[in-house]
Amino acid sequence: MKKLLQFLLLAPFIFLSSCGDSGGDDSPSVANDCLNNPVTAVAESQSDANLGQSNGSITILAQGGTPPYEYRINGGDFQTSRIFTGLPAGDHVITVVDSNSCSVDLQVRIVESVGNVPSFSAEILPIIQSRCATSGCHVAGGNAPTVFASHAQISASAAAIKARTQAKTMPPSGSPQLTDGQIQLIADWVDAGAPNN
């Protein structure tokens, strides 16, 4: 099957248009329709992924061709929704196909953002210092098996800290407890890879 290709470069998106690639009619009349009324697509909106997470999103705006359109991402199954969520950072290829099997590929880059990750130095460390690295606990000579004095020491125990703070067994009973907001900050920081930010 002969493909008719048209390249358009619109930073930061890359388009690759083709006709009759989805198993539909690839007759000259359909091929001409694809050339005369091509499908185009742009990322109408997108959101970054938080550091270490798959929570980016892309919303596609398709025009031209012959609606209705179907959409797929990275060679997956086609869907009628133009919204893709749960995306990790990196390059993603969205294919849009119209009812005549005219299609266009759009490459969109999801950026990894550290902007929404709680700050270790400004938010996490003060919680640890005031609630965990206290006299008799996570300090040198304390009852706890680990000392929480540096990022290296705290991040090495990040998963355990998240699990115990969510179970509300850290700090221990009788000590000042964490607020729900502090517990969520710790969980978000750990889920982002416990960065030294």
Beta strands, then each sheet from edge to edge (+ up, - down):
strand 1: 6-10
strand 2: 13-18
strand 3: 39-47
strand 4: 49-50
strand 5: 56-64
strand 6: 70-73
strand 7: 83-87
strand 8: 90-97
strand 9: 103-110
strand 10: 112-113
sheet 1: 1+ 2- 9+ 8- 6+
sheet 2: 3+ 5- 7+
sheet 3: 4+ 10+
end
